[in-house]
Amino acid sequence: MEFNNKLYELRKQKGFSQEELASRLNVSRQTVSKWELGESSPDMEKLIAMSDLFGITLDELVLDKAPARPDSAPASAKADIAGEIKEKVLTEDNKKKAKKGLKIAGIIIGTIVIIDLLSMIIYFVLFGAPA
């Protein structure tokens, strides 16, 4: 899409009249009309102001390029990154360390439970069951 048509479409999408757009850009209505008819082109200062006003990049405004979105990486690229992370994090050595850590945690918890049960049994033997 040529710049003049793009400007017309963006102006209509925002619901601006030529007069309103001209006022926001500090130009005359006739200047906006000439831009939309392709009779003249805005200077860089006005192009920057338009891109800010319409919330698009200069590339989108002037070259009609689609916006580059960092979060729209292809699924295969995301899968590749996830695969790399798995390879680096889930190594055999790390798996062994994780299993060892779980065993130690299990032993500690088991020991605490046994000590608690023994102390409860001793309490009941010495003082009797609570009424």
KEGUSE-540185 format. One record per residue (C-alpha): residue in three letters; residue number from 1; x, y, z. Coordinates in Angstrom, 1 decimal, decimal comma. Example, Ala and Ser with C-alpha at 12.3 -4.5 7.8 and 13.67 -1.06 7.14 Angstrom:
! residues 2
+---------+-----+--------+--------+--------+
: residuo : num :      u :      v :      w :
+---------+-----+--------+--------+--------+
:     Ala :   1 :   12,3 :   -4,5 :    7,8 :
:     Ser :   2 :   13,7 :   -1,1 :    7,1 :
+---------+-----+--------+--------+--------+
***
This chain:
! residues 131
+---------+-----+--------+--------+--------+
: residuo : num :      u :      v :      w :
+---------+-----+--------+--------+--------+
:     Met :   1 :    0,0 :    0,0 :    0,0 :
:     Glu :   2 :    1,4 :    3,4 :   -0,9 :
:     Phe :   3 :    2,0 :    6,0 :    1,8 :
:     Asn :   4 :   -0,9 :    8,2 :    0,8 :
:     Asn :   5 :   -3,4 :    5,4 :    1,0 :
:     Lys :   6 :   -1,9 :    4,2 :    4,2 :
:     Leu :   7 :   -2,3 :    7,7 :    5,7 :
:     Tyr :   8 :   -5,9 :    7,8 :    4,6 :
:     Glu :   9 :   -6,7 :    4,4 :    6,2 :
:     Leu :  10 :   -4,9 :    5,2 :    9,5 :
:     Arg :  11 :   -6,7 :    8,5 :    9,7 :
:     Lys :  12 :  -10,1 :    6,8 :    9,2 :
:     Gln :  13 :   -9,3 :    4,0 :   11,7 :
:     Lys :  14 :   -8,6 :    6,6 :   14,3 :
:     Gly :  15 :  -11,7 :    8,5 :   13,4 :
:     Phe :  16 :   -9,9 :   11,8 :   12,6 :
:     Ser :  17 :  -11,0 :   14,3 :   10,0 :
:     Gln :  18 :   -8,3 :   15,9 :    7,9 :
:     Glu :  19 :   -8,8 :   19,0 :   10,0 :
:     Glu :  20 :   -8,2 :   17,1 :   13,2 :
:     Leu :  21 :   -5,1 :   15,3 :   11,9 :
:     Ala :  22 :   -3,8 :   18,6 :   10,6 :
:     Ser :  23 :   -4,3 :   20,3 :   14,0 :
:     Arg :  24 :   -2,5 :   17,5 :   15,8 :
:     Leu :  25 :    0,5 :   17,7 :   13,4 :
:     Asn :  26 :    0,5 :   21,5 :   13,2 :
:     Val :  27 :   -0,1 :   21,7 :    9,5 :
:     Ser :  28 :   -3,0 :   22,9 :    7,4 :
:     Arg :  29 :   -5,9 :   20,7 :    6,3 :
:     Gln :  30 :   -4,8 :   21,3 :    2,7 :
:     Thr :  31 :   -1,4 :   19,8 :    3,5 :
:     Val :  32 :   -3,0 :   16,6 :    4,8 :
:     Ser :  33 :   -5,2 :   16,5 :    1,7 :
:     Lys :  34 :   -2,1 :   16,8 :   -0,5 :
:     Trp :  35 :   -0,4 :   14,0 :    1,4 :
:     Glu :  36 :   -3,4 :   11,7 :    1,0 :
:     Leu :  37 :   -3,7 :   12,5 :   -2,7 :
:     Gly :  38 :    0,0 :   11,8 :   -3,2 :
:     Glu :  39 :    0,7 :   15,3 :   -4,4 :
:     Ser :  40 :    3,3 :   15,9 :   -1,7 :
:     Ser :  41 :    5,1 :   14,0 :    1,1 :
:     Pro :  42 :    5,6 :   15,0 :    4,8 :
:     Asp :  43 :    9,0 :   15,7 :    6,1 :
:     Met :  44 :   10,7 :   13,4 :    8,6 :
:     Glu :  45 :    9,5 :   15,4 :   11,7 :
:     Lys :  46 :    5,9 :   15,0 :   10,6 :
:     Leu :  47 :    6,4 :   11,3 :    9,7 :
:     Ile :  48 :    7,7 :   10,7 :   13,3 :
:     Ala :  49 :    4,8 :   12,6 :   14,8 :
:     Met :  50 :    2,4 :   10,5 :   12,7 :
:     Ser :  51 :    4,0 :    7,2 :   13,7 :
:     Asp :  52 :    3,7 :    8,2 :   17,3 :
:     Leu :  53 :    0,1 :    9,4 :   16,9 :
:     Phe :  54 :   -1,0 :    6,2 :   15,1 :
:     Gly :  55 :    1,1 :    3,9 :   17,4 :
:     Ile :  56 :    3,1 :    2,3 :   14,6 :
:     Thr :  57 :    6,7 :    2,2 :   13,5 :
:     Leu :  58 :    8,1 :    4,4 :   10,7 :
:     Asp :  59 :    8,6 :    1,2 :    8,7 :
:     Glu :  60 :    4,9 :    0,3 :    9,0 :
:     Leu :  61 :    3,9 :    3,9 :    8,1 :
:     Val :  62 :    6,2 :    4,5 :    5,2 :
:     Leu :  63 :    7,2 :    1,1 :    3,9 :
:     Asp :  64 :    4,1 :   -0,7 :    4,9 :
:     Lys :  65 :    6,1 :   -3,4 :    6,6 :
:     Ala :  66 :    4,5 :   -5,7 :    9,2 :
:     Pro :  67 :    5,6 :   -5,0 :   12,8 :
:     Ala :  68 :    8,3 :   -7,3 :   14,1 :
:     Arg :  69 :    7,1 :   -9,0 :   17,3 :
:     Pro :  70 :    9,7 :  -10,6 :   19,6 :
:     Asp :  71 :    7,0 :  -12,8 :   21,2 :
:     Ser :  72 :    6,0 :  -14,3 :   17,8 :
:     Ala :  73 :    9,0 :  -16,5 :   17,3 :
:     Pro :  74 :    8,1 :  -19,7 :   15,4 :
:     Ala :  75 :    7,1 :  -22,6 :   17,5 :
:     Ser :  76 :   10,1 :  -24,6 :   16,2 :
:     Ala :  77 :   12,5 :  -21,9 :   17,5 :
:     Lys :  78 :   10,8 :  -22,1 :   20,9 :
:     Ala :  79 :   11,1 :  -25,9 :   20,9 :
:     Asp :  80 :   14,7 :  -25,7 :   19,9 :
:     Ile :  81 :   15,4 :  -23,3 :   22,9 :
:     Ala :  82 :   13,5 :  -25,6 :   25,2 :
:     Gly :  83 :   15,5 :  -28,6 :   23,9 :
:     Glu :  84 :   18,8 :  -26,8 :   24,5 :
:     Ile :  85 :   17,8 :  -25,9 :   28,1 :
:     Lys :  86 :   16,8 :  -29,5 :   28,8 :
:     Glu :  87 :   20,1 :  -30,7 :   27,4 :
:     Lys :  88 :   22,1 :  -28,4 :   29,7 :
:     Val :  89 :   20,0 :  -28,7 :   32,8 :
:     Leu :  90 :   18,9 :  -32,3 :   32,7 :
:     Thr :  91 :   22,3 :  -33,9 :   32,4 :
:     Glu :  92 :   22,9 :  -37,3 :   33,9 :
:     Asp :  93 :   25,0 :  -35,8 :   36,6 :
:     Asn :  94 :   22,2 :  -33,3 :   37,5 :
:     Lys :  95 :   19,7 :  -36,2 :   37,6 :
:     Lys :  96 :   21,9 :  -38,2 :   40,0 :
:     Lys :  97 :   22,3 :  -35,1 :   42,2 :
:     Ala :  98 :   18,5 :  -34,6 :   42,2 :
:     Lys :  99 :   17,9 :  -38,2 :   43,2 :
:     Lys : 100 :   20,5 :  -38,0 :   45,9 :
:     Gly : 101 :   18,9 :  -34,8 :   47,2 :
:     Leu : 102 :   15,5 :  -36,4 :   47,3 :
:     Lys : 103 :   16,8 :  -39,4 :   49,2 :
:     Ile : 104 :   18,5 :  -37,2 :   51,8 :
:     Ala : 105 :   15,2 :  -35,2 :   52,2 :
:     Gly : 106 :   13,3 :  -38,4 :   52,6 :
:     Ile : 107 :   15,6 :  -39,7 :   55,3 :
:     Ile : 108 :   15,5 :  -36,4 :   57,2 :
:     Ile : 109 :   11,7 :  -36,3 :   57,1 :
:     Gly : 110 :   11,4 :  -40,0 :   58,1 :
:     Thr : 111 :   13,8 :  -39,4 :   61,0 :
:     Ile : 112 :   11,7 :  -36,5 :   62,2 :
:     Val : 113 :    8,5 :  -38,5 :   62,0 :
:     Ile : 114 :   10,1 :  -41,4 :   64,0 :
:     Ile : 115 :   11,4 :  -39,1 :   66,7 :
:     Asp : 116 :    8,0 :  -37,5 :   67,0 :
:     Leu : 117 :    6,3 :  -40,9 :   67,3 :
:     Leu : 118 :    8,8 :  -42,1 :   69,9 :
:     Ser : 119 :    8,4 :  -38,9 :   72,0 :
:     Met : 120 :    4,6 :  -39,3 :   71,8 :
:     Ile : 121 :    4,9 :  -42,9 :   73,0 :
:     Ile : 122 :    7,2 :  -42,0 :   75,8 :
:     Tyr : 123 :    4,9 :  -39,2 :   76,9 :
:     Phe : 124 :    1,9 :  -41,6 :   77,0 :
:     Val : 125 :    3,8 :  -44,1 :   79,0 :
:     Leu : 126 :    5,0 :  -41,5 :   81,6 :
:     Phe : 127 :    1,8 :  -39,4 :   81,9 :
:     Gly : 128 :   -0,9 :  -41,5 :   80,3 :
:     Ala : 129 :   -3,2 :  -40,6 :   77,5 :
:     Pro : 130 :   -4,9 :  -37,2 :   77,6 :
:     Ala : 131 :   -8,5 :  -37,3 :   78,7 :
+---------+-----+--------+--------+--------+
***
